[in-house]
Amino acid sequence: MLTSFIINFREVLEMLLVIVPMLIYVNKINQKSLEKYIFAGTAAGAISSILVGWLIFEKIKGFEGISEQIFQGSIMIFISMLLLYNIVIIQKQNKYSDNNAENNNIDY
C-alpha cells in the first residue's frame, strides 16, 4: 500500500513539474486564454490514464504463466521505445532552440 502511494505521489509530482512551468509561461507572455487548454489537456490525460490503467489491469488478471511474461515483456519494450522516442524529440527540440537563440542573439 505504501509503495503504491509513493509511486502515485511521484507521478503527480512529475505531472506538476510539467504543467506548472507551462502555466507560468502562458501568464508571462500574457496569453491567459491558453490556460483552459492546459487544464483541458491535463484532465484528458488524467482520465485517459485512469481508463487505460484500468483496462490493462483487467486484461492482465486473466494471464498466467508464459502469456503473463510475454505481456509484461512487451509492455516493457513498448515503454522503453516511448522513452527513447521522447529523448530523441527533446534533443531535436533543444538543437532547434539553441540554433534559434543564436540566430536571434538571445542569451539564456
VENNOR-V279213 format. One record per residue. N is the residue number from 1. SS is DSSP state (helix for helix, strand for strand, loop for the rest). Layout:
n->[N:N]
ss->[SS:SS]
//
This chain:
n->[1:2:3:4:5:6:7:8:9:10:11:12:13:14:15:16:17:18:19:20:21:22:23:24:25:26:27:28:29:30:31:32:33:34:35:36:37:38:39:40:41:42:43:44:45:46:47:48:49:50:51:52:53:54:55:56:57:58:59:60:61:62:63:64:65:66:67:68:69:70:71:72:73:74:75:76:77:78:79:80:81:82:83:84:85:86:87:88:89:90:91:92:93:94:95:96:97:98:99:100:101:102:103:104:105:106:107:108]
ss->[loop:helix:helix:helix:helix:helix:helix:helix:helix:helix:helix:helix:helix:helix:helix:helix:helix:helix:helix:helix:helix:helix:helix:helix:helix:helix:helix:helix:loop:loop:loop:helix:helix:helix:helix:helix:helix:helix:helix:helix:helix:helix:helix:helix:helix:helix:helix:helix:helix:helix:helix:helix:helix:helix:helix:helix:helix:helix:helix:helix:loop:loop:loop:loop:loop:helix:helix:helix:helix:helix:helix:helix:helix:helix:helix:helix:helix:helix:helix:helix:helix:helix:helix:helix:helix:helix:helix:helix:helix:helix:helix:helix:helix:helix:helix:helix:helix:helix:helix:helix:helix:helix:helix:loop:loop:loop:loop:loop]
//
